[in-house]
């Protein structure tokens, strides 16, 4: 398969970000991102104006971020050409997204930041609704703000990448819980705005420069065919469809590449006759072999079934026989730091 790494959940000056799209894509190219997904708040103006294309070798895909009528329950919307009204409850806009063929990913679902009164938390509350398709398990902006305090304020501003620890436990638990019933795709987001904030009343600093954030939380997709870099209309449409389809299928993983480049990570399952990738379901057999290949020096690999850790191994390659039904995923830690989170593979022997 062909692996491509990208940054998701980005904001430009088409909404509340400070960077222009060419500036953002220039930064993405400088750190070798294969794609960037910009989701400005409640607008697809950039898409309508023709910005969705390749910038050198980096593909720009445009979606948007919607919220409900109380500016709560934020959701990233992909694979759509029209925005919806924000004057309706989340359940209503989720149904419209699904009915139109779009793909919805709830953003920063368990956010609880308190560092800035002008930037309150926007957690997800509509858990009884089943129309959302994905969940952002790791959001850089949220974690940075949630861990900010008077003691580490200077360090957080100067070294924003060092603030990353791991996805919120509540988000991982909810993801596993819902995945027992249906597929729920996990992605990672930067939530980059490149805001400028007055520091200590003396000077203004840019928090989360795009180029800096692009080095950390990435979503890697695995494609069946190599992406053709072409800026004609058909070429851009084809490449965009490839990336979006991989995300929709859950054939992707989330990684903090600031710790170490995660390129080359693989998680799959094998039966006697078939191979299954992340996002796939296995049926019609009594057992399968769970396989992991991880880069890096002596990573710790945790195999998780139905939300519970069932195996922990320190190795680069794992092949384990499994017979129990459930949803399986993998977490990888390097130097005791959270690094890679795969999507699920479902197994039912019925």
C-alpha positions in Angstrom: 0.0 0.0 0.0 1.0 3.6 -0.4 1.3 5.8 2.7 0.7 9.5 2.8 1.0 11.8 5.9 -1.2 14.9 6.3 -2.4 17.5 8.8 -6.1 17.9 9.5 -8.2 20.5 11.2 -6.5 23.7 10.0 -7.9 27.2 9.9 -6.9 29.9 7.4 -7.7 33.6 7.0 -11.0 32.6 5.3 -12.2 32.2 8.9 -10.3 32.8 12.2 -6.8 31.7 11.1 -4.1 34.2 10.4 -2.4 32.5 7.4 -3.3 32.7 3.7 -3.8 29.3 2.0 -0.6 29.7 -0.1 1.3 30.5 3.1 -0.1 27.5 4.9 0.7 25.2 2.0 4.2 26.5 1.7 4.8 25.6 5.4 3.3 22.2 4.8 5.6 21.6 1.9 8.6 22.6 3.9 8.0 19.8 6.4 7.1 17.3 3.6 3.4 16.9 4.2 1.6 15.0 1.5 -1.8 16.6 2.1 -3.5 19.2 4.3 -7.2 19.4 5.1 -8.3 22.9 5.9 -11.7 23.1 7.7 -12.5 26.8 8.1 -15.5 27.7 10.3 -18.8 27.5 8.4 -17.4 28.4 5.0 -16.3 26.6 1.8 -15.4 29.9 0.1 -11.9 28.7 -0.6 -13.1 25.6 -2.4 -15.5 27.7 -4.5 -12.6 30.0 -5.4 -10.5 27.1 -6.7 -7.9 26.7 -3.9 -8.3 22.9 -3.7 -5.4 21.6 -5.7 -1.7 20.5 -5.4 0.8 23.1 -4.1 4.0 21.6 -5.5 3.6 18.0 -4.1 1.2 18.8 -1.3 -2.5 18.3 -1.9 -5.0 20.7 -0.3 -8.4 19.3 0.6 -11.1 21.6 1.7 -13.9 20.9 4.2 -15.4 23.0 6.9 -16.1 23.1 10.6 -19.7 23.5 11.7 -21.2 24.2 15.2 -24.8 24.3 16.5 -26.9 27.3 17.3 -25.2 27.8 20.7 -21.7 27.6 19.2 -21.3 24.2 20.8 -20.8 20.7 19.3 -18.2 21.4 16.7 -17.9 19.0 13.8 -15.5 18.7 10.8 -17.3 18.1 7.5 -15.6 16.5 4.6 -16.6 15.4 1.1 -19.2 18.1 0.6 -19.7 21.2 -1.6 -22.2 23.1 0.5 -22.3 24.4 4.0 -25.2 24.0 6.4 -26.9 26.5 8.7 -25.5 26.9 12.2 -29.0 27.9 13.5 -30.0 24.3 14.1 -29.2 21.6 16.7 -26.3 19.3 16.2 -28.6 16.3 15.6 -30.2 18.1 12.7 -27.1 19.1 10.9 -25.6 15.6 11.4 -28.5 14.1 9.7 -28.3 16.5 6.8 -24.6 15.8 6.4 -25.2 12.0 6.3 -28.2 12.4 3.9 -26.0 14.5 1.5 -23.2 11.9 1.4 -20.8 14.0 3.5 -18.5 12.7 6.2 -18.7 14.2 9.8 -16.0 14.0 12.4 -16.7 15.4 15.9 -14.0 17.8 16.9 -12.2 18.1 20.3 -15.0 15.9 21.9 -13.9 16.2 25.5 -12.3 19.6 25.5 -12.1 21.3 29.0 -9.6 24.1 28.5 -9.8 27.1 31.0 -6.6 29.1 30.3 -8.3 31.9 28.3 -11.8 33.2 29.0 -12.1 34.4 25.4 -11.5 30.8 24.2 -13.9 28.6 26.2 -14.0 24.8 25.8 -16.3 23.4 23.1 -16.9 19.7 24.1 -19.3 17.4 22.3 -22.5 16.7 24.1 -24.8 14.9 21.6 -23.5 11.4 22.3 -27.0 9.9 21.9 -26.9 10.8 18.2 -25.4 8.0 15.9 -25.1 10.0 12.7 -21.5 11.2 13.1 -18.8 9.1 11.3 -15.6 10.0 13.0 -14.0 11.3 16.1 -10.9 13.5 16.6 -9.1 11.6 19.3 -6.1 14.0 19.5 -6.3 17.7 19.2 -3.1 19.7 19.6 -4.7 23.1 20.4 -6.9 21.5 23.1 -4.2 19.7 24.8 -1.9 22.7 24.8 -4.5 24.9 26.4 -5.7 22.3 28.9 -2.2 21.8 30.3 -1.2 25.5 30.3 -0.6 27.0 33.8 1.4 29.8 35.4 4.3 27.5 36.0 4.7 26.2 32.4 3.3 29.2 30.5 6.7 30.3 29.2 7.7 26.8 28.1 4.4 26.2 26.4 4.8 29.4 24.3 8.4 28.8 23.4 8.1 25.0 22.8 4.4 24.2 21.9 5.3 20.7 20.6 6.6 19.6 24.0 3.2 20.1 25.6 1.9 17.0 23.8 1.4 14.0 26.0 -1.4 11.7 24.7 -5.0 11.8 23.5 -7.7 12.4 26.2 -8.5 9.1 28.0 -12.2 10.0 27.7 -12.0 10.3 24.0 -10.2 7.0 23.6 -12.8 5.3 25.9 -15.8 6.8 24.0 -14.2 5.8 20.7 -13.8 2.2 21.8 -17.3 2.1 23.3 -19.0 3.3 20.2 -16.8 1.1 18.0 -18.3 -2.0 19.7 -21.6 -1.1 18.0 -20.5 0.4 14.7 -17.5 1.8 12.8 -16.2 5.1 14.1 -13.1 6.4 12.4 -10.4 8.2 14.5 -8.3 11.1 13.2 -5.8 13.5 14.7 -6.0 17.3 14.4 -3.8 20.3 14.9 -6.6 22.9 15.2 -4.0 25.4 13.9 -5.0 29.1 13.7 -1.5 30.7 14.2 -3.1 33.1 16.7 -1.1 36.0 17.9 -1.2 36.6 21.7 0.3 39.3 23.9 2.8 37.7 26.2 3.3 39.2 29.7 2.0 42.6 28.4 5.2 43.4 26.5 5.2 41.7 23.1 3.1 39.7 20.7 3.9 36.2 19.8 2.5 33.8 17.3 1.1 30.7 19.0 1.2 27.5 17.0 2.9 28.6 13.8 1.6 26.4 11.0 5.0 25.0 10.2 5.7 24.1 13.8 2.4 22.3 14.3 2.7 20.4 11.0 5.7 18.5 12.6 3.6 16.9 15.3 0.1 15.3 15.1 -0.5 13.8 11.7 -3.1 11.5 10.2 -1.4 8.9 7.9 -3.6 7.3 5.2 -2.9 4.0 3.3 -3.9 3.9 -0.3 -4.3 1.0 -2.7 -2.8 3.0 -5.6 -0.1 5.7 -5.8 -1.5 9.2 -5.8 -0.9 11.0 -9.1 0.3 14.5 -8.6 -1.6 16.5 -11.3 -3.3 19.9 -11.2 -5.8 19.2 -13.9 -9.4 19.0 -12.6 -9.6 15.2 -12.9 -6.2 14.7 -11.2 -7.1 16.8 -8.2 -10.5 15.1 -7.9 -9.0 11.6 -8.1 -6.3 12.3 -5.5 -8.9 14.0 -3.2 -11.2 11.0 -3.5 -8.3 8.6 -2.7 -7.5 10.4 0.6 -11.1 11.0 1.7 -12.0 7.4 0.9 -9.1 6.1 3.0 -10.3 8.3 5.9 -13.9 7.2 5.5 -12.8 3.5 5.5 -10.7 4.0 8.6 -7.6 2.9 6.7 -5.5 5.4 8.6 -3.6 6.0 11.8 -2.8 9.0 14.1 0.8 9.7 15.2 2.8 12.4 16.9 5.6 12.5 14.4 7.5 15.1 16.6 8.6 12.1 18.8 9.8 10.1 15.8 8.7 9.7 12.2 6.0 7.1 12.2 6.2 6.4 8.4 6.2 2.7 7.8 3.9 1.7 10.7 1.5 -1.1 9.7 -1.3 -2.8 11.5 -3.2 -5.6 9.7 -4.8 -9.0 10.2 -4.4 -12.2 8.2 -6.4 -15.4 7.7 -5.5 -18.3 5.6 -6.6 -16.6 2.4 -7.0 -12.9 3.1 -5.3 -9.8 4.5 -7.4 -7.1 6.3 -6.4 -3.5 6.8 -7.4 -1.0 9.5 -11.1 -0.3 9.1 -11.9 -3.8 7.8 -14.1 -6.5 9.3 -13.2 -10.2 9.4 -16.0 -12.8 9.2 -16.4 -16.5 8.4 -13.4 -17.8 10.3 -12.6 -19.0 13.8 -9.3 -17.3 14.2 -6.8 -14.8 12.6 -3.3 -13.5 13.0 -2.9 -9.9 14.2 0.2 -8.3 12.7 2.1 -5.1 13.6 5.2 -3.5 12.1 6.5 -0.5 13.9 9.5 1.8 13.1 11.7 3.2 15.8 14.0 1.7 18.4 12.3 -0.8 20.7 8.8 0.7 20.8 6.2 -0.6 23.2 3.2 -2.0 21.4 -0.1 -2.4 23.2 -2.8 -4.6 21.6 -6.3 -3.4 22.6 -9.5 -5.4 22.3 -12.8 -3.8 23.1 -11.1 -0.9 24.9 -8.9 -3.2 27.1 -5.2 -3.8 26.8 -4.7 -7.6 26.2 -1.0 -7.7 25.2 2.0 -5.4 25.7 5.2 -6.2 23.9 8.5 -4.4 23.2 9.4 -5.2 19.6 9.2 -3.9 16.1 7.3 -6.8 14.7 4.4 -8.7 16.2 2.4 -11.7 14.9 -0.2 -13.0 17.4 -3.0 -15.5 16.9 -6.4 -14.3 18.0 -9.7 -16.2 18.4 -11.9 -13.8 20.5 -14.5 -11.7 18.8 -14.2 -7.9 19.2 -12.7 -4.7 17.9 -8.9 -4.6 17.9 -6.5 -1.7 17.6 -3.0 -0.8 18.5 -1.2 1.9 20.5 2.5 2.4 20.2 4.7 4.2 22.8 8.3 5.3 22.3 10.5 6.4 25.3 7.3 6.2 27.4 5.5 8.7 25.3 2.3 8.2 23.3 3.2 7.9 19.6 0.9 6.0 17.3 -2.8 5.1 17.4 -4.3 2.8 14.8 -7.9 2.5 13.7 -9.8 -0.7 14.5 -10.1 -4.1 12.8 -13.4 -5.8 13.7 -13.6 -9.6 14.1 -16.8 -11.7 14.3 -16.6 -15.5 13.8 -20.3 -15.8 12.9 
